[in-house]
């Protein structure tokens, strides 16, 4: 799978204030961004879980824990079918 590098400048003061081990910060930011974009409807479930680097089941569980309602459109169904057939 290809990827485009995207740089996000985060002020040192913000990173210094994050109460997480340094090796967990990037993943936490990815996860929170994926959740926020999914909640807004800006990303599909499949793309959100890819951004979060989680399996479908892990992301579904996280949505449930965070009480984020799952939205599922015809486009999401088509994407899931393509993914299931190995044609991302």
Secondary structure, DSSP 8 states (H G I E B T S, - for coil): -----------HHHHHH--S-GGGHHHHHHHHHHHHHHHHTSS-HHHHHHHTT--HHHHHHHHHHTT------HHHHHHHHHHHTT--
